[in-house]
Amino acid sequence: MPAPERPAPALFGFIGRSGAGKTTLILDVIAQLRGEGCVVSAIKRAHDGLDLDRPGKDSWRMREAGCREVIIAGDRRFALLHEYRDAPEPDPLDLARRLDSADVVLLEGFRSAPIPTIEVYRPSLGLPMLWPQHPSVIALATDGDADCPLPRLALADAAAVARFVRERLGLRPPAVRGPRAIQVRRRLR
């Protein structure tokens, strides 16, 4: 899938087991970053079989007829449906380059992405941590004790998690960074 020529935005990932609270944390981090003046976008890794379309609808029929891409547009939003067909799934950076300009793009569920990542971990789930198998994990957001050499952040403290993301990416506070964090995007290419 060829991406439009756009600078690469700053990317930061979140991974964790089902039910750990990834989406809730990401929503709170988005609110924090937006409150600080950042433009935020997100990419969520969905389970296999994702389809936003419905059989029988015109857009579905266009895809079934062979369209590689179909845009469904309304008066308040649009969605681009891209068929991979036999091509491999694009990496998160290629997907991020398709987005409009943003200071940061938060990714959920891309366990193999080579980007700085926080693991969301709840000991109460009784499942092992993921970070030992995922070298991109640089911190743990948790609501309990965890035997982990990485920095630990309180799962309930979205402001601290947002600050960690901002500092790790080198995003300066809006008052001193000027329009957008262009210097960060260029550095991460």
C-alpha positions in Angstrom: 0.0 0.0 0.0 1.9 3.1 -1.1 1.5 5.9 1.4 1.3 9.5 0.4 4.6 11.4 0.9 4.2 12.9 4.3 6.7 13.2 7.2 6.6 10.4 9.7 4.8 11.4 12.8 6.0 10.6 16.3 4.7 7.1 17.2 4.1 5.6 20.6 2.6 2.2 21.3 0.6 0.5 24.0 0.3 -3.3 24.3 -1.2 -5.6 26.8 -3.5 -8.6 27.4 -7.2 -8.4 26.7 -9.0 -6.8 29.6 -5.9 -5.0 30.9 -7.2 -1.5 30.2 -5.2 -0.5 27.1 -8.0 1.4 25.5 -9.2 3.1 28.7 -5.6 4.3 29.3 -5.1 5.5 25.8 -8.3 7.5 25.9 -7.2 9.2 29.0 -3.7 9.8 27.6 -5.3 11.3 24.4 -7.4 13.7 26.6 -4.2 14.7 28.5 -2.2 15.3 25.4 -5.0 17.2 23.7 -5.4 19.3 26.8 -1.7 20.3 26.5 -2.4 21.4 22.9 -1.1 18.3 21.0 -2.7 17.0 17.9 -3.2 13.3 18.5 -4.2 10.5 16.1 -4.5 6.8 16.8 -4.2 3.4 15.1 -5.7 0.4 16.6 -4.7 -3.2 15.6 -7.9 -5.1 15.2 -8.3 -8.9 15.3 -8.4 -10.8 12.1 -11.6 -10.4 10.1 -12.1 -6.7 10.6 -14.7 -5.3 8.3 -16.4 -2.0 8.8 -18.7 -2.5 5.8 -21.8 -4.6 5.6 -22.6 -7.2 2.9 -25.0 -5.9 0.3 -24.2 -2.2 0.8 -22.9 -0.4 -2.2 -19.4 0.2 -0.8 -19.2 -3.6 0.0 -20.3 -4.4 -3.5 -17.6 -2.1 -4.9 -15.0 -3.9 -2.9 -16.3 -7.3 -3.9 -16.2 -6.2 -7.6 -12.5 -5.5 -7.2 -11.9 -2.0 -6.0 -8.6 -1.8 -4.1 -9.8 1.2 -2.1 -13.3 2.6 -1.3 -14.0 5.7 0.7 -17.3 5.9 2.5 -18.0 9.6 3.1 -20.6 11.4 5.1 -21.2 15.0 6.2 -19.0 14.5 9.4 -16.4 11.8 8.6 -15.1 9.4 6.1 -13.5 6.0 6.2 -11.0 4.5 3.8 -11.4 0.8 3.2 -8.2 -0.6 1.7 -8.0 -4.2 0.6 -4.6 -5.9 1.1 -5.6 -8.8 -1.2 -2.4 -10.8 -1.4 -0.1 -8.0 -0.1 1.3 -8.2 3.5 -0.3 -6.1 6.2 1.5 -2.7 6.2 3.7 -1.7 9.1 2.4 0.9 11.5 4.8 3.6 10.1 3.2 3.2 6.6 -0.2 3.4 8.2 0.7 6.5 10.2 2.0 8.3 7.1 -1.5 8.0 5.6 -2.9 10.1 8.4 -3.2 13.9 8.4 -0.5 15.8 10.3 -0.3 15.0 14.0 2.1 15.7 16.8 1.9 12.1 18.0 0.1 8.9 16.8 -0.7 6.4 19.5 -0.8 2.8 18.5 -2.7 0.0 20.3 -2.0 -3.6 19.9 1.0 -3.6 17.5 3.2 -6.0 19.6 6.0 -6.3 17.0 6.3 -2.6 16.0 9.8 -1.3 16.6 8.5 1.9 18.4 8.7 2.9 22.0 5.9 1.0 23.8 4.2 0.8 27.2 2.8 -2.5 28.4 -0.5 -2.2 30.2 -0.4 -4.9 32.9 -2.9 -6.0 35.5 -1.5 -8.7 37.9 -5.1 -9.6 38.8 -5.6 -11.2 35.3 -3.1 -13.8 36.3 -1.3 -13.7 33.0 2.5 -13.3 32.4 3.9 -9.9 31.3 4.7 -9.4 27.6 7.8 -7.2 27.9 10.3 -10.1 28.1 9.3 -11.1 24.5 8.9 -7.6 23.2 12.1 -5.4 23.2 10.2 -2.3 22.2 8.5 -2.1 25.6 10.2 0.6 27.6 7.8 0.9 30.6 5.0 -0.8 32.4 1.7 0.8 33.3 0.2 -1.3 36.1 -2.3 -1.2 39.0 -0.3 -3.6 41.2 3.1 -5.0 42.0 5.2 -6.3 39.1 8.7 -7.8 39.1 10.1 -5.8 36.2 13.3 -3.8 35.7 11.5 -1.2 33.5 10.1 2.1 34.7 6.6 1.6 36.3 3.8 4.0 35.9 0.5 4.0 37.8 -2.2 2.8 35.5 -4.7 5.3 37.0 -2.3 8.3 36.5 -2.9 9.2 32.9 -1.2 12.6 33.4 2.1 10.8 34.4 1.7 8.4 31.4 1.1 11.3 29.0 4.2 13.1 30.5 6.3 9.9 30.0 5.1 9.7 26.3 5.8 13.3 25.7 9.2 13.2 27.3 10.2 10.0 25.6 9.3 11.4 22.2 10.9 14.8 22.9 7.7 16.6 22.4 8.1 20.0 24.1 5.2 21.7 25.9 3.1 23.7 23.4 4.2 27.0 24.9 7.8 26.4 23.8 7.6 24.1 20.8 5.9 26.3 18.2 3.7 25.0 15.5 3.6 21.2 15.7 6.5 19.0 16.7 8.1 18.9 13.2 11.6 18.5 14.6 10.5 15.3 16.3 8.9 13.8 13.2 12.0 14.5 11.2 14.2 12.9 13.8 12.1 9.7 13.9 12.2 9.0 10.1 
